[in-house]
Amino acid sequence: MNLNVIDLGLIEYERAWKLQDQYAAEIASGSRPPTLLLLEHPHVYTFGRRGHTENLLWGEEQLKQKGIAVHWVDRGGDVTYHGPGQLVGYPLLPLGVQSLPTLQFQSQETLESVHIPQADYVGYVRKLEKTIITALANLGIVSGQRPGKTGVWIQADVHSRCPRCKPEDREKPAKIAAIGVKVDARGVSRHGFALNVNPDMGYWDGIIACGLQDEPVVSLADLLSPVPSMEQVKQEVVIAFGEVFRDRK
């Protein structure tokens, strides 16, 4: 069975959300292979199941001026931002099936076996983090996980390169990728990850991202010159996805 990678380009959040529902139902019925959606969204704030309205700092008028939509959705976590220049990935994978067939990962050059964890949802999130960490390493950025926190983080010694960041923030780890997922009643995963490539970082001023006060947010554009293209980042993420999910350990 093949893992189908679909590049949706720039797509409205609600339309992509409906596509996830459609594709997940098809995956559950066996009429569609497991699928990885790669895309960008127009400016939007989304609140997960643990969202708190007080973490939205901008009022209705400012949201309108900035052209930001707001959605309450069924993923985990609190509020996050999506926008142009940020790579969003929605893996739609059958995590809950008891007898999962071997998946084949279709890259540009080769077919490779991919293992999807069975009902290990925490392990699944850790593998998404590892996917981003691997892709960033191939782009020349060292990143990692933080105990007790979801997402991918840049340590302070790397973050200190950021010319845009406040001096006090450069002394802290900074989040470069957020992760929020859902697994539906049929065991198919939804939502996924958001990696900051070269977005307008000013939009994070309107929220307390993920409900984490005083936690800096950073992008590849803050750390690398020249900034890798979105196509290059997509390619590295797809390759890393195959490497990480092929590991059966």
Secondary structure, DSSP 4 states (H G I P E B T S, - for coil): -EEEEEEEEE--HHHHHHHHHHHHHHHHHTSS--EEEEEE-SSEEEE-TT--GGGB-S-HHHHHHHT-EEEE-SSSSSEEEE-TTEEEEEEE-B-S-SSPPPEEEE-SS-EEEE---SS-HHHHHHHHHHHHHHHHHHHT---EEETTEEEEEE-HHHHTT-SSS-TTGGGS-EEEEEEEEEE-TTSBEEEEEEEESS--GGGGGGB-GGG-TT--B--HHHH-SSPPPHHHHHHHHHHHHHHHHH---
